[in-house]
Amino acid sequence: MVCVNPDLNQYMAYDACCPYEKDYSGTVLVKAVKNLTSPPGTIYSSDFFGVCNKCGSEFNLMVNGQPHKGPATHYLQSYSLSTGFETIMVTN
């Protein structure tokens, strides 16, 4: 998942697997903005937190995927990201 803070021109990329779930079956999701149509593969969210659909852990997506609430104590796996003219490249 790639998170963007357009006010700061800031981009972050994370693995969507919850680090608390040992079998990686939990997926960290963001809440979509109601009544806003997103292009395929994109979710517009006004919240900076992702929530695991299995254990309920919350992660701050604007602070390096830091665990905020719940049983998770490890950060989300982050990835390197570079930007160019109309492109975003995510690498590990």
C-alpha positions in Angstrom: 0.0 0.0 0.0 1.3 3.5 -0.8 0.2 6.4 1.4 0.4 10.0 0.3 0.2 13.2 2.3 -0.3 15.7 -0.6 0.0 18.7 1.8 3.7 17.7 2.5 4.4 16.0 -0.8 5.2 12.9 1.3 4.9 9.3 0.2 5.2 6.1 2.2 4.9 2.4 1.2 4.0 -0.5 3.4 3.3 -4.2 3.3 -0.4 -4.6 4.0 0.1 -7.7 6.1 -0.3 -7.2 9.9 2.9 -8.1 11.7 0.9 -9.4 14.7 -0.6 -12.3 12.7 2.0 -15.0 12.4 0.5 -16.5 9.3 0.1 -13.0 7.7 -3.6 -13.6 7.3 -4.5 -10.1 8.7 -4.7 -7.3 6.2 -4.3 -3.7 7.2 -7.0 -1.6 5.6 -7.9 2.1 5.5 -11.4 3.6 5.7 -12.6 5.0 2.4 -14.0 8.5 2.2 -17.7 8.1 1.8 -19.4 9.4 -1.4 -16.0 9.7 -3.2 -15.4 7.5 -6.2 -11.9 6.2 -6.4 -10.1 4.8 -9.5 -9.6 1.0 -9.5 -6.9 -0.1 -7.0 -7.1 3.2 -5.2 -8.8 4.1 -1.9 -9.0 7.7 -0.9 -8.9 8.0 2.9 -8.9 11.1 5.1 -7.6 9.0 8.1 -3.9 8.4 8.7 -4.5 5.0 10.4 -4.8 1.5 9.0 -6.6 -1.2 10.9 -6.0 -4.9 10.8 -9.1 -6.7 9.7 -8.3 -9.7 12.0 -6.8 -8.5 15.3 -8.0 -4.9 15.2 -4.5 -3.4 15.6 -4.2 0.2 14.4 -1.1 1.6 12.7 -0.1 5.2 12.1 0.6 5.4 8.3 2.2 8.8 8.6 4.6 7.8 11.3 6.5 4.9 9.6 3.6 2.4 10.2 4.0 2.6 14.0 1.6 0.5 16.0 -1.0 2.8 17.7 -3.5 0.5 19.3 -4.2 -3.2 19.7 -2.0 -6.2 20.3 0.5 -5.5 17.6 3.9 -4.2 18.9 5.9 -4.2 15.6 5.8 -1.6 12.9 4.4 -2.4 9.4 7.1 -3.5 7.0 8.1 -0.4 5.0 9.6 -0.2 1.5 11.8 2.2 -0.3 10.1 4.6 -2.6 11.2 7.0 -5.3 9.2 9.5 -7.3 9.6 10.9 -10.7 7.5 12.6 -13.3 4.1 11.1 -12.8 5.6 7.8 -11.4 6.1 6.2 -8.0 8.5 3.2 -7.8 8.4 1.0 -4.7 11.4 -1.3 -4.0 12.6 -3.5 -1.1 
